[in-house]
Amino acid sequence: MPGDYVLLILLIAIAVTGNYMRFFMHIDVEAYRAFFSNLFHLRFDVPVRNTTFLLHFLLVQAFLIYFPFSKLVHVIGGSLTLKWTLR
């Protein structure tokens, strides 16, 4: 199915960008902490200049948007159904 390939490519891209940042880049934890804090408070005044991080962040957001409409949602539904039937 084409949707399976989209999901697979998305997951591979997330893994590649995440591992690239982990192995080859310096991670400034305070800058990311400030970025996510401002993002949580809906203030966009601290730009992160790391394009790999922004690409990784965008890919993860795309995965989270795509997740409820994909076949992966059945993993959660199946686990919850199994838990409820074992009561």
Contacts in CASP RR format, 6 or more apart in sequence:
PFRMAT RR
TARGET T0000
AUTHOR 0000-0000-0000
METHOD contacts of the structure
MODEL  1
MPGDYVLLILLIAIAVTGNYMRFFMHIDVEAYRAFFSNLFHLRFDVPVRN
TTFLLHFLLVQAFLIYFPFSKLVHVIGGSLTLKWTLR
3 70 0 8 1.000
4 71 0 8 1.000
6 66 0 8 1.000
7 66 0 8 1.000
7 70 0 8 1.000
7 71 0 8 1.000
7 72 0 8 1.000
10 59 0 8 1.000
10 62 0 8 1.000
10 63 0 8 1.000
10 66 0 8 1.000
11 63 0 8 1.000
13 59 0 8 1.000
14 56 0 8 1.000
14 59 0 8 1.000
14 60 0 8 1.000
14 63 0 8 1.000
17 52 0 8 1.000
17 55 0 8 1.000
17 56 0 8 1.000
17 59 0 8 1.000
18 52 0 8 1.000
18 56 0 8 1.000
20 52 0 8 1.000
21 27 0 8 1.000
21 50 0 8 1.000
21 52 0 8 1.000
21 53 0 8 1.000
21 56 0 8 1.000
25 50 0 8 1.000
25 52 0 8 1.000
31 46 0 8 1.000
31 48 0 8 1.000
32 48 0 8 1.000
32 53 0 8 1.000
34 46 0 8 1.000
35 46 0 8 1.000
35 47 0 8 1.000
35 48 0 8 1.000
38 44 0 8 1.000
38 45 0 8 1.000
38 46 0 8 1.000
48 54 0 8 1.000
67 73 0 8 1.000
END
